[in-house]
């Protein structure tokens, strides 16, 4: 086994103007119960054989927003070919326009404008009948938010469920930790997911079935269509690691004739997974240890298929994956940057190493009954080198045990004495027994001091049949399934009251 590593034209023919609106709620900034409303003025400014120009005014009648997204559907096969003062995407008849950098903010009563050129069928060019701003239909007046309907109420966090470490960013949510997921409900034959992330990959699931894997989607609304009518669940999960780059989820967008429904309640079971690349799912989708020729580590990583995610899903539990490849308890991979070890520097952060990262305010709703810690591979998997603070493995092990005890004390303060803490560790006997010996000593010391809810779980690579075919000798998809089964078996032996 190898260790985890620390880690991208003609004369105008006609002109038409329409002001439209229907009942709905505008997604606003941070206030979860703000009044909202909007108005859209759509003008066909010119029209010629096969083409036309249009101007669109968007007026925010509610509380200020820091970004906006306008959607509508054409009724006669029109297409947008170019657009200014915004960014456009079109899927079938549905058009989505998002703000440019200079017109993102809309105060109460403020209006912004964009224009576009398009094509039409030379027979009919009707103006769209309805528009939606930030996923919610415009009314032409203000309204109070509701828990269901065609879009989010307040922010994306009012619209979807998540237990992840996220930070509100206007109407959207930002996040960095791998495996962060959002779950929502909708009615209709399709749904859009608004994303702004050029660094990470995502998995999209509808009714429990994976429908897409998105590779660095950028700023877009990804549409899932062609579903049977009725109520559905949708889930978005971050596959990859990005300690220095935040992903951004802008929420769900109802398709024509559909609606975003009230989000489901949180699960009663909760598990927190803390660790390194094994926990993050580093390279787990690869079938070869050398990933240089099959897309690299990032394309082959999926935290949503890691042992932690699999274990939690199997137990119908909500979960967090707080993991960073290459990080250790006191020593990182190969002795790199040990001044920034994981528990002391990053564990309690909301956006990891992002420039504006801060301490995540633990909500009262997050009280995991189980915390699984997997730190130590990077501390012990590489030989000590000259210049490091430890001259012997024994000295390193002593600091490791002391730091681990301090970290467990922090977890006890954070979550209380009823939480079960599982210290997981794989086989490193090819390098040293200090890792296994230290974990066992820590558990014995805690138990002897009266902390009976600390236990150890040893992953015997050979006995479990791990093939370590993931990138750089990491656990493969098969291995993560095996690890999940081993962890689930261990949890079944604990006196869990859930």
N, C-alpha and C positions, 0 to 999 in steps of 0.2 A: 504493500500500500504506500502511496505517496501522499504528501501533505497538500493542504489547500494553499492556493496562491492568491495574493492580492491582485488582485487584478493586474455615443457616439451621433362721295355718294351721289343720290339723286334727289329729285324734288319731293318735298313732303306731300304725301297723299292724304293722310288723315291725322288727327290728333285727338286723343281721348284721355280723360282724367277721371279717376274714381277714388273715393275715400271709403275704406272698408273697416268693419269691426264686428266682432261677435263676442259673446260672453266668455271670459277667461281671466287668468291671473298672470301677471308678469313676474318672472323671477327677478328678484332685486338683490341688493347687496347683503351685508351681514345680518340685518334684522330679519328674524324668522317670521315675523307677523306684520310686515310692512304693507301699506296700501300700494296698489299697483294699477297700471293701465298704460295703453299705448294707442297710437293712431298711425295709419300708413296711407300715404297719398301716392298712387301709382299713375304715372302719366306716359302714354305713348307719344313721344315727341316727334317721331318721323317714321314713315313706313314706305317701303318700295318693294319691287318684285323680289320676293324671297327673303327680305330682310327688314328689320325695324330697329329703332332706338327707343329707349325708355329711361325715365328718371323716376327715382323712388325717394320720397321723404319719409323718414321714420321719426316720430315724436314720442318721447317718453313722458307719459302723464303721471307716473307714479314716483316712487322714491328713486334716488340716483342709482345708476348701475355703472360698473367699471369696465364692462365688456358686453357686447351684444351679438346676437345671432338671429337673423331674420330668415324664415322659411316660408315657402308657398309652393303650390303645385299648378303647373300649366294644364289647361283643359283641351288644347288643340294641337299638341305635339310641338310647341315652341321650344327652342333651345337657346341658351345664353352662350355666346361665342367669345365675348370679352366684357370685362367689367372694370370700372375705376372707383376708387375710394373704398375698396374692400377686397375680400377674397371670396371667390365663388366656387362651388362644386355643384354638380347636377347628377342625380341618379334617376333615370327614367323621367318622369314628369316633375319630380320634386327638386326644387332649387334651394340651396342653402348659401346665404351670404353672411360672412363674419366681418367684424370691424377691421379697419386698418389700424396701424399703431397710433396714428394721430387723431382718430375719431372714436376711440374706444369708450371714453367716459361720456355718459349722457346724464346730465342733471335733470331735476324735475322741470318739465316744460321745454327741455332742450330738443332740438331737431337736428338730425344729420341727414345727409343726402348721398346717394350713389347713383351712378348711371351705368347702363350696359347696352351692348349691341346684341341682337339675336336674329334667329331665323324663324320664319313661319311658313305655313303651307299654301299661301296665296289665296286661301278661301276664307279662313276665319282666324282672327287674332284677338280673342276675348281677353279682357283683363282678369287676373286671378280673383276668385271670389273671397278668399280668406287669406290672412297672413298671421304668422305667429312669431313673437319676439321671445327669444330665449326659451323656446319650446312651448310657449303659451299663446293662445289666440288673442289678438287685439280686440278691444271692445269699443274704442273711441271714448272711453271714460274710465274712471278708477273703480277698483273692486277690492274686496278683502280676500286674502288667501284662503284656499281650502286644501284639504288633505288629498284630494284626488282630482282628476280632470285631465286636461291635455298637457300639463307641464308641471314643473316644480313649484313649490310654494316656498318663497324666501330664498333658499340656496339649494344646491344639489344635495346637501346633507339632510334637507327636509324631504327629499324626493326618494332617496335610496338609503339602504341600510349599510353600515360599515362599522367595524370595531377597530379599523386600522388607525395608525397614527397619521392623521391627515390635518391639514391646515386650510381654513377657509381663505380663498383668494377671490374676492368679489363674490360672484354667484357660483364659482367653481371650487374645487378642492384640489390641493397640491399634496404630493406624497413622494417618498423616495424608497421606503423599505420594500424589499422583495415580497411578493405574494399578497400585497395589499389588494383587497377585493371590495366590490360594491355589488349590492343585490337590489333589484327593483321588480316591480310588477306593472304589467300593461295589458290593455285590451285592444285587440285588433289583429291585423294580418302582418304587421311590421313594426319596427321600432328603430330609432336612430340613437347612436351613442356619440356624444360630442367629446372629442379628445384634442389635446394640444400637447404632443410629446414626440420629439424627433430622436429620442435616445433609447426608449424602451420598447419591449415587445409585450403583447397582451393576448390573452385568450378570452373569447366571447362564448358564452354558453346560454342557450335558451331551453327552458324546461329540462335542465340537467344534461343536455347534449351539446358538445362543442360544435359550434357552427363556423368559427373563424379563429385563426391565429394571425394577429396583426403585427407586422414588423415595422417598427419605428413609424407609426402612422402619420406623424406630423399634426398639423392643425386641420381637422376634418370632422365631419359627421359620418360615421360608418353606419350603413343601413343594413338591417336584416329584414328581408321581405319574403313574401310567398308562404307565410305561415297560415295554418288553419285559423279561422276566426275564433274568438273567445279570449279567455284570460290566460296570460303566460307569465313566466318568471324569466328574468334576464340577469346574467352575472358577468361582470368584467373583472379580470384578475391580472395583475402585473406579473409577468413571467421573470423579469430580469432584475439585476442589481444596478443601482445608479446612485452611489453615495454622494456625488457632487452635482446631480441633475435631477430636478423634480419633474415628475409627470403631472399632468393636469386633466381632471375629468370635469366636463361641463354639464353632465347630466344626460337624461334620456329625452328623446323627442318623439312625440306621438306621430304615427303615420296618418295619412288622410283617413278620416272616419274613426280613428282609434282614440285612446286616452291613456294617460299615465295614471295608474291607480296608487292608492295609499300603500306605502311600503310595509312589508311584513315586520313583525316584532323580532327582537333579537332572541337568539337561542339561550336557553338557560345554562348550557354547558359552555365553558370557556377554557382555552388552553393557550399558554404563551410559550413559544419556542425561541430560545436564545442560542446563538451559535455562530459558526463560521461557514465555510463553503459547503460542508455536508448538509447543514441546515438550510442553506439558501438554494440548494438544488443546482449547484455549479456543474455545468456540462452533463446533466443527467440524461438528456435526450439523445446523446451521441451513442453510437455503437462501436466507436473506436477511440482509443486513448489519445491519439494524435488528431486534434481537431483543426489543424492548419488547413486541411483540404476539404473540409465539409461545412464551412461556414463560420468556424471559430467558436470560442466558448460562449459568447453571448447568444448567438442563434441557437445553440444547443442547450441552453439553460431554461428550466421551467420550474419556478418555485411552486406553481400550482400543482405540480406532480411530485413534489418533495415528500419525504416521509412524514413531515409535520402536517402538511395539508391533507395527505391521504389519511392519516390517523384521525384528524379532527373531523373530516367528512364522514368517515366510517362511524364515528360516535355522535354525529349530528351536533357538533360543537362549533361555536365561533372561535376564531384563533387569530393570533398575530405571529408573524415570522420576523423576529428582530435578529438579523444575521448579516454578517459582512465577511466575505471571503478573505482569508489571509490573516484575520485578526485572532489574537490569543488573549489569555487572561492577563499575563504580564509580559509576554514575548510574542511578537508577530512573526510571520513566516520568515525564516532565515535571519532573524534578529533585526528586521527592518523597523524603523520608526517606533521603537518601544516606548517612547514618551507618550504615544497616543494609543494606548491599549484600549480594548473594546469597553470593558465595564466602566472604567473611570472616565473615559472621554466621550463615548457615544451612546451608551445604552439608553439613557433617559431622553435623548433628543427626538424631536418630531421629524426633522428633515435631515438627519444624519450630518454630513459634513458640508451641507450647503452653506453659503456665506451668511445667510440670515437664519440659520437653524437655531432653535431655542429648546428649552425644556418642554417636553410634552406634558400638558396638564392632565393628569390621570383622572378620567371621569369616574363618578361613583358607580356607573354602570359597568366598568371594567374591573372585575374581581375574579381572575382566573382561579379555578379550583386546582389546576395543575400548571406548573411551570417546568419545562424541560430545558435543561442547560447542557449544551455540548461545546464546551471550550477547553482547549488543551492540546488539540492536534498540532497546531502551529507553535505552541510553546515547546513541544518536545520532539517534533519530527525531524528537525535538522540539528546537526552537531553545533555546539557553541563555537564561536570564532573569537579570535583575539580582538580586543576592543570592546566586547560586550561587558556588562556589569557583573555577570556571573562567571566565575572561573571554573566551577564544577557543576555537574548536573544536580548534585545534592543541594547546592545553594539555590539553583533555579527552582527546584522542587519545593524548597522551604518557602520561597517567596510566592510561588504558585498557590500553595496551600493557604498561606496567610491571606492572599488577595481573594481567594475563593470564599474563605470564611467571611471576610468583610462583605463580599457581594451577596452572600446568602443572608447576612444580617440586613442588608439593604432591601432585599426582596421580602423579608419578614416584616420590616417596617412599612413597606409599600402595600403588601397584600394581606398581612396578618398571619397568625399561627396556624390557621386551618388549611392553608394552601399546601398541597403536596409538591415538593420540589424533587425532581428526578435528575440526577447527574449521569448523563449518558457518555460513554466513551468506547471507542473502537480498539482493535488490537494494534498496539505499537511495539510489541515485544521484539520485532526485528531491529528496533532502534534502542529501546530502553524499557524497563519495567517501572520507571519512576512515575509515569503518567498514571498507570493503573494503581500503583501503590498509593499515590497521593489521593486519588479519588476515594479509594476505600478507607483511607485514614480519615478523610474529611467526614464521610458518612458515619463512621464509627464514633468520631468525636462529637458530632451533632446528636446522634442517638444517645450517647452516654450522658450528654448534658440535658437530656429531656426533650430534645427536638426529634420526635419519632417520625415525623412526616418528611424526612429527607431520606431518599433511597438512591441506590446506584443501579444502572443498567449497562451491562457489558455486552457490546456487539462483538461476538466471536466471528471474525471474518470467515474462517474456514468452516466452522460448524454451521453457519447460516448459509454458506454457499455464495458469498458475495463475489461477483466477477470483476468489479471495479473497472468496467469498460467505459465509464464516463470520461470526459476530457481530463487529461493529466492524472489518470489513475483515480478518479473520483467515482463514487457510487453511480451506477447506471439506473435507468428507469426500473429495471428488474430489481436492482438492489434496494431502491427506495421502497418498493412494495414489500420486500422482505423486512426491511427495517421498520416499516409501519406495522407489520404484523407482530414483530417482536415487541415493539413499544406498546401496542394495544394489549398484548398478553400481559405485559408487566403492569399496565394500569388496571387490568382486571383483578390483580391480586391486592390492590390497595383499597383501604376502606373509604372509598369516595362516596360522599353524600350528594350525588347529583342525579 
